[in-house]
Amino acid sequence: MFSDEISRLQALSKTIEYNEEEHTNNVIYDEDSYSYPAYITIDGFGNTYEYALIDQSNNRIENR
């Protein structure tokens, strides 16, 4: 269900290694940087991007 997936996305965190250090990012909600509102775990850190675009009018999620 769409609302269940939104709840799951909101609770995510992502740990990555960069320059021999670990960094943990919690998901942030961003309405300005992409064509749709997005839940972002990583945005450009270490040249890595991971986010989900939320198209609420069509109840659709596009992962990138």
C-alpha positions as CSV (number, residue, x, y, z in Angstrom):
1,M,0.0,0.0,0.0
2,F,1.2,3.5,-0.8
3,S,0.9,4.9,2.7
4,D,2.8,1.9,4.1
5,E,5.7,2.5,1.7
6,I,5.8,6.2,2.7
7,S,6.1,5.2,6.4
8,R,8.9,2.8,5.5
9,L,10.8,5.4,3.6
10,Q,10.5,7.9,6.4
11,A,12.2,5.5,8.8
12,L,15.2,4.7,6.7
13,S,18.8,5.5,7.4
14,K,21.8,4.8,5.3
15,T,25.4,4.2,6.5
16,I,28.2,4.6,3.9
17,E,31.9,4.4,4.1
18,Y,33.8,7.4,2.6
19,N,37.5,8.0,3.0
20,E,37.8,5.2,5.5
21,E,35.1,6.8,7.7
22,E,31.5,5.7,8.3
23,H,28.7,8.2,7.9
24,T,25.0,7.6,8.8
25,N,22.3,9.7,7.2
26,N,18.7,9.7,8.2
27,V,16.1,10.3,5.5
28,I,15.1,13.9,5.0
29,Y,12.0,15.1,3.2
30,D,12.7,17.7,0.4
31,E,10.1,19.5,-1.6
32,D,12.4,21.8,-3.6
33,S,15.3,20.0,-5.1
34,Y,13.6,17.5,-7.5
35,S,10.6,17.5,-9.8
36,Y,8.5,15.8,-7.1
37,P,8.8,15.9,-3.3
38,A,11.5,13.4,-2.3
39,Y,12.7,11.3,0.6
40,I,16.5,11.5,0.4
41,T,19.0,9.2,2.1
42,I,22.2,10.4,0.3
43,D,22.5,13.5,-2.0
44,G,25.9,13.9,-3.6
45,F,28.0,12.7,-0.6
46,G,30.9,10.8,-2.1
47,N,29.3,11.1,-5.5
48,T,26.4,8.9,-4.3
49,Y,22.7,9.7,-4.7
50,E,19.8,7.7,-3.3
51,Y,16.3,9.1,-3.0
52,A,12.6,8.3,-3.7
53,L,10.4,10.7,-5.6
54,I,6.9,10.8,-4.3
55,D,4.1,11.4,-6.8
56,Q,1.1,11.8,-4.4
57,S,-1.4,12.6,-7.1
58,N,-0.8,9.2,-8.8
59,N,0.1,7.3,-5.6
60,R,3.4,6.4,-7.1
61,I,7.0,6.2,-5.9
62,E,10.0,6.4,-8.2
63,N,13.3,5.2,-6.6
64,R,16.6,6.6,-7.9
